[in-house]
């Protein structure tokens, strides 16, 4: 089962963790399309183990993308994702709240990921203005995030220097 989950995003390039899509990770693992949290599913331990493995997979990037849900993006789509994220389009910037603009300014001005949480962090993440990773607190909660400038994340981090698809001349 793990092999099919590891390879299936390559077919169309992405898959949500949970959702109505037939290719959601939870649906592939359980054979069921869940409408509630997968944490209460009898296969929750398997789901967690597979998602943990996928988060370390060199060809998979986790980001909020499809319907603001965690989406697994295959490396073949990373250049396109970066182009969209770096575009600075009106849908990304128009009606961005003042707290989100302030956080974005801090994130863009920092060479390191910035600890962030709450609505402003979710807002810049959903608009692909920052790449966010969850950091579990001592109490086990995962509301705290590390937000990084999306271009910096893709272009300068060790994560992507070794993981971007090879450039093919056109």
C-alpha positions as CSV (number, residue, x, y, z in Angstrom):
1,X,0.0,0.0,0.0
2,X,2.8,2.5,0.9
3,X,4.3,2.0,-2.6
4,X,1.1,3.0,-4.3
5,X,0.8,6.1,-2.1
6,X,4.4,7.1,-2.8
7,X,4.0,6.8,-6.5
8,X,0.5,7.9,-7.1
9,X,1.1,11.7,-7.0
10,X,3.4,11.4,-10.0
11,X,0.4,10.5,-12.2
12,X,-1.2,13.9,-12.0
13,X,1.4,15.7,-9.9
14,X,-0.6,16.3,-6.7
15,X,-2.9,14.7,-4.2
16,X,-4.7,16.1,-1.1
17,X,-4.3,14.4,2.2
18,X,-8.0,14.3,2.8
19,X,-10.9,15.4,0.7
20,X,-13.5,14.3,-1.8
21,X,-10.9,13.6,-4.5
22,X,-10.4,10.0,-5.4
23,X,-6.7,10.5,-5.2
24,X,-6.6,11.8,-1.6
25,X,-3.9,10.0,0.4
26,X,-6.5,8.9,3.0
27,X,-8.8,7.5,0.2
28,X,-5.9,5.5,-1.3
29,X,-4.9,4.1,2.1
30,X,-8.4,3.3,3.4
31,X,-10.5,2.9,0.3
32,X,-12.9,5.4,1.8
33,X,-13.6,9.0,1.1
34,X,-13.8,10.5,4.6
35,X,-15.7,13.6,5.5
36,X,-14.3,14.0,9.0
37,X,-10.8,14.0,10.4
38,X,-8.8,10.9,9.7
39,X,-7.4,10.9,13.3
40,X,-10.5,9.0,14.4
41,X,-10.3,6.4,11.6
42,X,-9.4,2.8,12.7
43,X,-6.4,3.1,10.3
44,X,-5.2,6.4,11.8
45,X,-1.8,5.0,12.8
46,X,-1.2,3.7,9.3
47,X,-2.3,7.1,7.8
48,X,0.0,9.0,10.2
49,X,3.0,6.6,9.5
50,X,2.5,7.0,5.7
51,X,2.1,10.8,5.9
52,X,5.3,11.0,8.0
53,X,7.2,8.9,5.5
54,X,5.9,11.0,2.7
55,X,6.9,14.2,4.4
56,X,10.5,13.0,4.3
57,X,10.3,11.7,0.7
58,X,12.6,13.6,-1.7
59,X,10.0,13.9,-4.4
60,X,7.1,15.2,-2.3
61,X,6.4,18.7,-1.0
62,X,3.5,19.4,1.5
63,X,1.8,22.7,1.0
64,X,-1.7,24.2,1.4
65,X,-3.0,24.3,-2.2
66,X,-6.2,22.5,-3.3
67,X,-9.1,24.0,-1.4
68,X,-6.7,25.2,1.3
69,X,-6.0,21.6,2.3
70,X,-2.7,20.1,2.7
71,X,-1.6,18.9,-0.7
72,X,1.2,16.7,-1.7
73,X,3.0,18.1,-4.8
74,X,5.3,15.9,-6.9
75,X,8.7,17.4,-7.7
76,X,7.7,17.5,-11.4
77,X,5.4,20.4,-10.5
78,X,7.7,22.3,-8.2
79,X,8.9,24.8,-10.9
80,X,5.2,25.6,-11.8
81,X,4.3,25.9,-8.1
82,X,7.2,28.3,-7.6
83,X,6.2,30.4,-10.6
84,X,2.6,30.7,-9.3
85,X,3.8,31.5,-5.7
86,X,6.3,34.1,-6.8
87,X,4.0,35.9,-9.3
88,X,2.6,38.4,-6.8
89,X,-0.8,38.3,-8.4
90,X,-3.9,40.2,-7.2
91,X,-5.4,37.1,-5.7
92,X,-2.4,36.8,-3.5
93,X,-2.1,40.4,-2.4
94,X,-5.6,42.1,-2.7
95,X,-7.5,42.3,0.6
96,X,-4.6,40.8,2.6
97,X,-5.2,41.8,6.2
98,X,-2.9,44.2,8.0
99,X,-1.6,41.6,10.4
100,X,-0.9,39.2,7.4
101,X,1.0,42.0,5.6
102,X,3.0,42.7,8.7
103,X,3.9,39.0,9.0
104,X,4.7,38.8,5.3
105,X,7.1,41.7,5.7
106,X,8.9,40.0,8.6
107,X,9.0,36.7,6.7
108,X,10.3,38.4,3.5
109,X,12.9,40.3,5.5
110,X,14.3,37.3,7.2
111,X,17.0,34.9,6.0
112,X,15.6,32.2,8.4
113,X,12.2,30.8,8.8
114,X,10.0,32.8,11.2
115,X,7.9,31.3,14.0
116,X,4.3,32.3,13.3
117,X,0.8,31.2,14.1
118,X,-2.9,32.1,13.9
119,X,-4.9,33.7,11.1
120,X,-2.1,35.8,9.6
121,X,0.1,32.7,9.1
122,X,-2.8,30.8,7.6
123,X,-3.6,33.7,5.3
124,X,-0.1,34.1,3.8
125,X,0.2,30.3,3.5
126,X,-3.1,29.9,1.7
127,X,-2.1,32.6,-0.8
128,X,1.3,30.9,-1.4
129,X,3.1,34.0,-0.1
130,X,5.1,31.9,2.3
131,X,6.0,28.2,2.7
132,X,4.9,27.0,6.2
133,X,5.9,23.9,8.1
134,X,4.2,22.8,11.3
135,X,6.1,22.6,14.5
136,X,4.7,20.6,17.3
137,X,4.6,22.3,20.7
138,X,5.5,20.5,23.9
139,X,1.8,20.0,24.5
140,X,1.5,18.1,21.2
141,X,-0.4,20.9,19.4
142,X,0.7,21.9,15.9
143,X,-0.6,25.4,15.6
144,X,2.8,26.9,15.6
145,X,4.4,27.2,12.2
146,X,7.7,28.1,10.7
147,X,7.0,30.5,7.8
148,X,9.7,31.0,5.1
149,X,9.8,33.3,2.1
150,X,8.6,31.1,-0.6
151,X,11.2,32.1,-3.2
152,X,14.0,31.8,-0.6
153,X,12.6,28.4,0.4
154,X,12.7,27.1,-3.1
155,X,15.9,28.7,-4.3
156,X,18.3,28.9,-1.4
157,X,17.4,26.1,1.1
158,X,19.3,22.9,1.2
159,X,15.8,21.3,0.8
160,X,15.5,22.4,-2.8
161,X,19.0,22.7,-4.0
162,X,19.1,18.9,-3.8
163,X,15.5,18.3,-4.7
164,X,14.4,20.5,-7.6
165,X,14.1,18.6,-10.9
166,X,17.1,18.8,-13.1
167,X,17.0,21.7,-15.5
168,X,16.4,20.6,-19.1
169,X,17.5,23.0,-21.8
170,X,14.7,23.9,-24.3
